[in-house]
Amino acid sequence: MSSALAAASLILKPEGYSEGRLQTLKPIDRSGDFTFTRGSNLSATRVNSAGLIEKGRENLLTQSNQFDTTWATSSPATITGGQADKDGGTSAWKLEADVASTAYVRQFINTSSSVSTFSFYAKAGTANYTFVNCVSVTAFFDLANGVVGAISGGANVVDTSITSVAGGWYRVSLTGLGMTEQRIYTAPSNDNSVSAIGDNIYIQDAQLEAGMVATDYIETGASTVKAGILETTPRLDYSGGATEPSLLLEPSRTNVWEYSEYLEYSFASISGITTTQNTTETLSPEGLYNATKLEGVEFWSLRDFIAGTDAGTWTISCYIKAVNASSNNTFRLSVGGNNYTNNLTATSEWQRFDLTITNGGATAAGILRDTSGNDADLYIYGMQVEQGSYPTSYIPNHSGGSVTRGVDVCGDAGDVNTFNSTEGVLYTEIAALANDGTNRAIAISDGTTSNVVRFYYSTTDNRIVGNVKSVGTNSFNFNNVLTDSVNFIKIALRYKANDFKMYVNGVLVATDTSGNAPIGLNELSFDNGANNDDFYGKVKQVLTFNTALSDSDCITLTTL
C-alpha cells in the first residue's frame, strides 16, 4: 500500500484548501490543485469536525471599530478613541454627551427584508445604560447590572440579550425585522435616551449580520468582511459523525421556507401553545442558542405556504429534538395537501428528519402534532423545503423570500505532465448522495469525452460504471451493481492498451484485453470530462498513477 502511494502522480485527501482551490498532497508544487466555485451568496453550510453546522457569515457594517469614520455622530456627542478595552488593550471608544440631549453614533444599513442581529460590546461610564435604536425595534440595556431593560417594536422584535464578558464589559445584541439603521446611545435610565452633560459609556466592536443571534465578531474596514463558509470555500464535511472529512459536492438547491430559523413567523397560532425563540435550554445543531421550543396543547402545526411553486418532487427537512425524551414525542411531516409521514419520534439527541413527496405542486409544508396522547414538547431548528428527491445540506434562509445555494463545481486538476495517457490507474473512495436518476462522473480527460478514463454513478439505481475511451471509441465499459450507492466504495480502474481492469472494494470485477489507451490526458475533474454530468456526492480520496499497478496493489488499494 505505501509503495503504491509513493508511486501516485496525484493524491487528493480533502484536508487543505484556500478560497477557490482544493489542495492536493501531490504534486507538491501545487500544479495538481483543483479549482473550486459555487455561487454568489453565503447560503452553503457544512458539518465541521465538532459535529456542528458551520455557515458563512458577514459583518455588514463598515469600520466596525472606528466610530469616528463612516459612523455618523449626533451633534451634541463626542466619540473618543484609545480607551481601555475588554481585552486589556486600548481599542475601545468613549461616547459622551456634550449637552443635555441625545448622544449617539449610527450607521445606515438597511436589512428590513431579513431577520438581522445588531451587537456590540459596552461598559458603563458615568451613564449606566445604553439605548439601541434600529428604527423598527429598540431596547435599553442596563450596563450596571447586566439585564435587558425596556423593549419596543412589537412583532418586529425577535430577541434581545446581554452577556457579561468580564471587567464590567457586556456584549449586547438586538435581533429583529425591518431594521433600517443602527444607533448606539448613552442613556441615563431604562426609559430615557436624553443624557445629561458628561454622561458617557464605552463601546467597541460593532456587528450587524443576518440571523437570529450574534456570532463571533468580524473586524471590518472600508468594506464589509465575510468569514466561515464562503462562496468559494470547498466544503470538508464530517456529517454522520465521521472522524475524517470528505469533500461534499452538491447540486444547486433552493430553500423556499421563509425565515428557516425564525419559526414563530410561520407558526399556526393555536390556543394553549407556547413558542420560545432562541431558547437557552439547549444548543442548536449549530452550537448556538438559536433553536425554537414548541410546547403545550395536544394539537399544533408549524407550516409555511409555498405560493407559486412548480409541480414535481419536493423534500421537507428539519432538525428536531425532544424536550423530554420520556414523553410521547411523536409528530408528522407534510408536503402539500394530505401527504404525511407516519408518526416520527423525537429523542434526546438532535436528528434531521425528512419527507419527499411527488405531487401536483406543493402549496404548503410543515410539522404537525396531532397524535392522541400526551402533549409533544419539541426543539426545532433549520426548516427546509426544496425541490428534489432527497434532502441536501441545510440552506439558511433569514428572509421572507427564498435562498439558493449554487452548484459545487470542482475540477481542472493537473496538466499533461501529471497524467500518463499510455497507462495508469484512476482510484477513488466515494459515496453518492442518493439514487437520483442522473449520471455523476469523475474523469481524467483531454477536456472532452473522446479521450477519457472515468467512473460515474449511472441513471440506474445502485450502479457504478467504469469507462475508458480512446478517440471517441469505447475501450472499456463495465457496469457494477452496488448494494447501496450512498455507502462509500473504493474503486480503481487500470488502463493500458489491451489490458483494462476494474476493482471494487478489493475485488477484481471486470477485465478487457482489447482496446486502445486514451491520448492527450491533461486534467482531472468531478464531471464527465467535458463539463457535464457533474459529480454530486462525498469524496474521501482520489489517486492517479502513471503506471498500470499490479493486481495485488489494486486489490490492496481498494480493500475496505
C-alpha positions in Angstrom: 0.0 0.0 0.0 2.7 2.5 1.0 4.8 1.7 -2.1 1.7 2.2 -4.3 1.0 5.6 -2.7 4.6 6.6 -3.3 4.1 6.0 -7.0 1.0 8.1 -7.2 1.2 11.1 -9.6 -1.8 12.9 -7.9 -3.1 12.5 -4.3 -6.3 14.2 -3.1 -7.3 13.8 0.5 -9.7 16.6 1.5 -7.6 18.3 4.1 -6.2 21.6 2.8 -7.9 24.4 0.8 -7.7 28.1 0.1 -10.5 30.1 -1.3 -11.2 28.9 -4.8 -8.8 26.0 -4.6 -8.9 22.4 -3.2 -5.3 21.4 -2.4 -3.7 18.1 -3.4 -0.9 16.4 -1.4 0.8 15.6 -4.6 2.2 17.1 -6.8 3.9 19.1 -4.2 4.4 22.1 -6.5 0.5 22.7 -6.3 0.1 22.1 -10.1 -2.4 19.4 -9.2 -4.7 21.6 -7.2 -8.4 21.7 -8.1 -10.2 24.9 -8.9 -13.5 25.4 -7.0 -16.5 27.6 -7.4 -20.1 27.6 -6.0 -22.1 30.8 -6.2 -22.6 34.4 -5.2 -24.0 34.2 -1.6 -23.4 32.7 1.8 -26.0 30.0 1.5 -23.9 26.9 1.9 -23.2 25.0 5.1 -21.1 22.1 6.2 -20.9 19.9 9.3 -17.5 20.6 10.9 -15.1 18.3 12.9 -17.0 19.1 16.1 -20.2 17.8 14.5 -21.8 21.3 14.3 -23.3 23.1 11.3 -21.0 25.8 10.1 -22.3 28.7 8.0 -21.0 31.7 6.1 -21.1 35.0 8.0 -20.7 38.6 7.1 -20.4 41.8 9.2 -22.5 44.2 7.2 -21.1 47.3 9.0 -18.0 49.1 7.7 -15.3 50.5 10.1 -16.8 48.2 12.7 -14.5 49.6 15.4 -13.7 53.0 14.0 -16.6 55.0 15.3 -15.2 58.3 14.1 -15.3 57.4 10.4 -18.3 56.0 8.5 -20.4 56.3 11.7 -22.5 59.5 12.0 -22.4 61.2 15.4 -25.2 63.3 16.8 -24.2 66.9 17.2 -24.2 67.0 21.0 -22.0 63.9 21.2 -18.2 63.3 21.2 -16.6 59.9 20.3 -13.1 59.4 21.6 -10.8 56.5 20.8 -7.9 55.0 22.6 -9.9 53.9 25.6 -9.2 50.8 27.7 -10.9 47.8 26.1 -12.3 44.5 27.1 -9.1 42.6 26.2 -6.6 44.7 28.1 -5.7 47.0 25.1 -6.8 50.5 24.1 -9.2 49.9 21.2 -12.4 51.0 23.0 -14.3 54.3 22.5 -15.9 56.7 24.8 -19.3 58.0 23.7 -20.1 61.2 25.6 -22.9 63.8 25.7 -21.7 67.4 25.3 -25.1 68.9 26.2 -28.3 67.7 27.9 -29.5 65.9 24.8 -29.3 62.5 23.0 -25.8 61.3 22.3 -25.4 58.5 19.7 -23.4 57.1 16.8 -25.1 55.4 13.9 -24.8 53.7 10.5 -27.5 53.4 7.9 -27.5 49.7 6.8 -31.0 48.6 5.7 -31.7 45.0 6.5 -35.5 45.4 6.5 -36.1 42.3 4.3 -34.5 39.9 6.7 -34.0 38.9 10.3 -30.9 40.6 11.5 -28.8 40.9 14.7 -27.0 44.1 15.7 -24.4 43.7 18.5 -21.6 45.5 20.2 -19.6 45.5 23.4 -20.4 48.1 26.0 -19.4 49.2 29.5 -21.0 51.7 31.9 -19.2 55.0 32.3 -21.0 57.9 34.1 -24.1 56.5 32.4 -25.4 53.1 33.4 -27.5 52.4 30.3 -27.2 52.1 26.5 -30.2 52.6 24.3 -30.1 50.7 20.9 -32.4 52.0 18.2 -32.8 50.2 14.9 -35.9 52.1 13.9 -38.3 49.2 13.8 -37.0 47.8 17.1 -35.4 49.4 20.2 -34.2 48.3 23.6 -32.5 49.6 26.7 -29.6 47.7 28.3 -28.6 48.0 31.9 -24.7 48.0 31.9 -24.5 48.2 35.7 -26.5 45.0 36.4 -26.3 43.2 33.1 -30.0 43.0 32.3 -32.2 43.9 29.3 -34.5 46.9 30.0 -37.5 48.3 28.2 -38.1 47.0 24.7 -40.3 48.3 21.9 -41.2 47.2 18.4 -43.9 44.7 18.9 -43.9 41.8 16.4 -40.7 43.2 14.8 -38.7 42.3 18.0 -37.3 38.7 17.7 -34.8 38.6 20.6 -32.6 40.7 22.9 -29.6 39.6 25.0 -26.8 41.0 27.3 -23.9 38.7 28.1 -21.0 39.5 30.5 -17.5 39.2 29.2 -15.9 40.3 32.5 -14.3 43.5 33.6 -17.7 45.3 33.5 -18.0 44.7 29.8 -21.1 43.2 28.2 -22.0 42.1 24.7 -25.4 43.4 23.9 -27.5 42.3 20.9 -30.8 43.1 19.4 -32.5 40.8 16.8 -35.4 42.0 14.7 -37.2 42.5 11.5 -37.4 45.7 9.5 -34.2 47.2 10.8 -33.1 50.2 8.6 -30.3 51.7 10.7 -28.3 51.1 13.8 -27.9 53.6 16.6 -26.0 53.3 19.9 -26.9 55.9 22.6 -25.8 56.8 26.0 -28.8 56.6 28.4 -29.3 57.8 32.0 -32.1 55.3 32.7 -34.3 52.5 31.5 -36.7 54.7 29.6 -34.9 57.9 28.7 -32.3 58.4 26.0 -31.7 62.1 26.8 -28.4 62.3 28.6 -27.0 64.9 31.0 -23.9 66.8 30.1 -20.9 64.5 30.5 -22.9 61.2 30.5 -20.8 58.6 28.8 -20.4 54.9 28.1 -17.6 52.8 26.5 -18.2 50.8 23.3 -16.3 48.6 20.8 -16.6 46.0 18.1 -20.0 46.5 16.5 -21.5 43.9 14.2 -24.6 43.6 12.0 -25.4 40.2 10.5 -28.2 38.1 9.1 -29.5 35.6 11.6 -31.1 35.0 14.9 -28.0 35.5 17.2 -24.8 37.4 17.4 -21.8 35.3 16.3 -18.1 35.7 16.7 -17.0 39.3 15.9 -15.6 40.0 12.5 -13.5 43.2 12.2 -14.2 45.4 9.1 -12.6 48.3 7.5 -13.8 50.3 4.4 -15.6 47.2 3.2 -17.7 44.5 4.8 -15.9 41.3 5.7 -17.1 37.6 5.5 -16.0 34.6 7.4 -16.8 30.9 7.6 -18.1 29.0 4.6 -17.7 31.5 1.7 -18.8 31.4 -1.9 -15.5 29.8 -2.9 -14.9 27.5 0.1 -14.7 23.8 -0.7 -16.7 22.0 2.0 -14.8 19.5 4.0 -17.7 17.8 5.7 -18.0 15.5 8.8 -21.6 14.5 8.5 -22.8 11.4 10.3 -20.2 11.5 13.0 -17.3 11.0 10.6 -13.8 11.2 12.1 -12.2 12.3 8.8 -13.6 14.7 6.3 -15.0 14.1 2.8 -15.4 16.7 0.1 -19.1 17.5 -0.2 -20.3 18.3 -3.8 -24.0 19.1 -4.2 -26.3 20.4 -7.0 -27.9 23.8 -6.7 -31.0 23.8 -4.5 -33.4 26.5 -3.2 -34.8 26.7 0.3 -38.3 28.1 -0.1 -39.2 28.0 3.6 -39.2 31.6 4.8 -37.2 32.5 7.9 -35.9 29.0 8.4 -34.8 29.6 12.0 -37.4 32.3 13.0 -40.2 29.7 13.3 -42.6 31.9 15.2 -43.0 33.7 11.9 -44.6 30.6 10.3 -46.3 29.1 13.3 -50.0 28.5 13.0 -51.4 30.1 16.2 -53.5 27.8 18.4 -54.7 28.5 21.9 -52.5 27.0 24.6 -49.2 26.7 22.6 -46.0 28.4 23.7 -43.3 29.3 21.3 -39.8 30.2 22.6 -37.4 31.6 20.0 -33.6 31.3 20.8 -34.3 29.0 23.8 -31.4 28.9 26.2 -32.4 25.3 27.3 -30.4 23.6 24.6 -27.8 24.4 22.0 -28.9 24.0 18.4 -27.1 21.8 15.8 -25.2 24.9 15.1 -23.9 25.1 18.7 -25.7 28.3 19.4 -28.9 29.3 21.3 -31.0 29.7 18.2 -33.3 26.8 18.3 -37.1 27.1 18.8 -39.0 25.4 21.6 -42.7 24.4 21.0 -44.7 23.2 23.9 -48.3 23.0 25.0 -51.5 21.6 23.6 -52.1 18.1 22.1 -52.6 19.5 18.5 -50.5 22.1 16.9 -49.0 22.8 13.5 -46.0 24.7 12.1 -46.3 25.4 8.4 -45.2 27.6 5.6 -47.3 28.4 2.5 -45.3 27.9 -0.7 -47.0 30.1 -3.2 -46.5 29.6 -7.0 -44.3 26.5 -6.7 -44.0 24.0 -9.6 -45.4 20.6 -9.7 -42.8 17.9 -9.1 -40.9 16.3 -6.3 -40.4 18.2 -3.1 -38.5 17.4 0.1 -39.0 18.9 3.6 -36.4 18.5 6.3 -35.7 19.9 9.7 -33.7 19.1 12.9 -35.8 18.0 15.9 -35.0 17.1 19.5 -37.4 16.1 22.3 -37.7 18.4 25.3 -38.5 15.4 27.5 -37.4 12.1 25.9 -39.8 10.1 28.2 -42.9 11.8 26.8 -44.9 10.9 23.8 -42.9 12.9 21.3 -44.4 11.8 18.1 -45.1 14.2 15.1 -45.5 14.1 11.4 -44.0 16.0 8.4 -46.2 17.1 5.5 -45.6 18.5 2.0 -48.7 19.6 0.0 -52.2 18.7 1.0 -52.6 15.4 2.9 -49.1 14.0 2.1 -47.8 13.0 5.5 -45.1 10.8 7.0 -46.2 8.2 9.5 -45.6 9.2 13.1 -42.0 10.0 13.8 -40.4 10.1 17.3 -38.0 12.7 18.6 -35.3 11.6 21.0 -32.9 13.4 23.4 -30.4 13.9 20.5 -30.8 16.2 17.5 -31.9 14.3 14.4 -32.6 15.5 10.9 -36.0 14.2 9.7 -37.1 14.5 6.1 -40.1 13.6 3.8 -40.1 13.5 0.0 -43.4 13.8 -2.0 -44.1 13.9 -5.7 -47.4 15.7 -6.4 -49.1 18.3 -8.5 -47.4 21.2 -6.8 -46.5 21.8 -3.1 -48.7 24.6 -1.7 -47.8 24.1 2.0 -45.4 22.2 4.1 -44.9 21.7 7.8 -44.7 19.8 11.0 -47.9 18.6 12.7 -48.5 17.2 16.2 -51.9 15.6 16.1 -51.5 12.1 17.6 -53.8 11.3 20.5 -52.0 11.1 23.8 -49.6 13.3 25.8 -48.5 16.7 24.6 -45.4 16.8 22.5 -42.8 19.4 23.5 -40.1 19.7 20.9 -37.0 21.7 20.0 -36.8 22.6 16.3 -34.1 24.1 14.1 -33.4 24.6 10.4 -36.6 24.2 8.4 -36.0 23.5 4.7 -38.3 22.8 1.7 -36.5 22.2 -1.6 -37.4 20.8 -5.0 -35.7 17.5 -5.3 -35.8 13.8 -4.4 -33.6 13.9 -1.4 -32.6 16.5 1.3 -29.3 18.4 0.7 -27.3 20.2 3.3 -29.0 23.0 5.3 -29.6 26.3 3.4 -30.2 29.1 5.9 -33.0 31.5 4.9 -33.3 34.6 7.0 -35.6 36.5 4.6 -39.2 36.4 3.5 -38.2 35.0 0.1 -36.2 32.0 -1.0 -32.5 31.4 -0.9 -30.5 29.4 -3.5 -27.2 27.6 -2.9 -25.2 27.3 -6.1 -23.8 24.1 -7.6 -20.4 22.9 -6.4 -18.0 22.9 -9.3 -14.6 21.3 -8.7 -12.1 20.4 -11.5 -9.2 21.3 -13.7 -6.6 19.5 -11.6 -3.2 18.7 -13.1 -1.9 19.0 -16.6 -0.3 16.9 -19.3 2.7 16.3 -17.0 0.5 14.9 -14.2 -1.1 12.1 -16.2 0.2 9.3 -18.4 -2.1 8.5 -21.4 -0.3 5.3 -22.2 -1.0 3.5 -18.9 -2.1 4.2 -15.4 -4.8 3.9 -12.7 -7.6 6.1 -11.5 -8.7 5.4 -7.9 -11.4 7.0 -5.8 -13.2 6.5 -2.5 -16.6 8.0 -2.9 -20.3 7.8 -2.0 -23.4 9.1 -3.8 -25.8 11.4 -2.1 -28.8 9.4 -3.4 -30.1 7.4 -6.3 -31.3 10.5 -8.2 -31.6 9.2 -11.8 -28.6 11.1 -13.2 -25.1 10.4 -14.3 -22.5 11.7 -11.9 -18.9 11.4 -13.0 -15.2 11.7 -12.1 -12.8 11.7 -15.0 -9.3 12.1 -16.3 -9.7 13.5 -19.8 -8.3 15.7 -22.6 -11.1 18.2 -21.9 -13.6 16.2 -24.0 -15.3 12.8 -23.7 -13.3 11.5 -26.7 -10.3 10.5 -24.6 -11.3 9.8 -21.0 -10.8 7.5 -18.0 -13.8 7.8 -15.7 -16.2 6.4 -13.2 -19.8 7.5 -12.9 -22.9 6.7 -10.9 -25.4 5.9 -13.7 -29.1 6.8 -14.1 -29.9 3.2 -12.9 -30.1 2.9 -9.1 -27.1 1.5 -7.3 -24.9 1.2 -10.3 -21.3 2.4 -10.9 -19.8 2.4 -14.4 -16.1 2.3 -15.3 -15.4 3.6 -18.8 -12.3 4.3 -20.9 -12.5 5.9 -24.4 -9.8 6.5 -27.0 -10.5 8.9 -29.8 -14.2 8.6 -29.2 -14.3 4.7 -29.2 -15.0 2.7 -26.0 -12.0 0.6 -25.0 -13.6 -0.5 -21.7 -17.1 -0.2 -20.3 -18.4 -2.1 -17.3 -21.5 -1.7 -15.0 -21.0 -2.8 -11.4 -24.0 -3.3 -9.2 -23.7 -1.9 -5.7 -25.6 -2.8 -2.5 -26.4 0.9 -1.9 -24.8 3.8 -3.8 -24.9 6.1 -0.7 -22.3 3.8 1.0 -18.7 4.6 0.5 -16.8 2.4 -2.0 -13.2 2.1 -3.1 -12.8 1.7 -6.8 -9.9 1.5 -9.2 -9.7 1.4 -13.0 -6.5 0.2 -14.6 -5.9 1.2 -18.2 -3.3 0.1 -20.8 -3.6 -0.9 -24.4 -5.3 -4.3 -24.5 -5.2 -4.5 -20.7 -8.1 -3.0 -18.7 -9.3 -4.0 -15.3 -11.7 -2.6 -12.7 -11.6 -3.3 -9.0 -14.4 -2.5 -6.4 -13.9 -3.0 -2.6 -10.9 -5.3 -3.0 -12.4 -7.5 -5.8 -11.5 -7.6 -9.4 -14.9 -7.2 -11.1 -14.0 -6.8 -14.8 -11.3 -7.4 -17.3 -11.0 -6.5 -21.0 -8.0 -7.4 -23.2 -8.9 -5.5 -26.3 -8.8 -1.7 -26.8 -6.6 1.3 -27.2 -5.3 3.6 -24.5 -6.6 7.2 -24.5 -4.4 10.1 -25.7 -3.8 13.6 -24.5 -5.0 13.2 -20.9 -4.4 16.6 -19.2 -7.0 17.2 -16.5 -8.9 15.6 -13.6 -12.4 16.9 -12.9 -15.5 16.0 -11.0 -17.5 15.7 -14.2 -17.6 13.5 -17.3 -14.5 15.1 -18.9 -16.4 17.8 -20.8 -18.1 19.9 -18.1 -21.3 17.8 -17.9 -22.6 15.1 -15.6 -21.2 16.9 -12.5 -20.3 14.6 -9.6 -22.6 15.0 -6.7 -21.5 13.0 -3.6 -18.9 12.7 -1.0 -15.2 12.2 -1.8 -12.7 10.8 0.7 -9.8 10.2 -1.7 -8.7 10.4 -5.3 -5.4 9.0 -6.6 -3.9 8.7 -10.0 -0.9 6.6 -11.1 1.2 6.8 -14.2 1.9 3.0 -14.3 -0.6 0.1 -14.5 -0.4 -1.2 -11.0 -0.3 -4.9 -10.3 -3.4 -6.9 -9.3 -2.2 -7.2 -5.7 -1.6 -3.4 -5.5 -5.0 -2.6 -6.9 -6.7 -5.1 -4.6 -4.9 -3.7 -1.6 -5.7 -0.2 -2.6 -9.4 -0.9 -2.9 -9.9 -3.1 0.1 -12.3 -1.6 2.7 
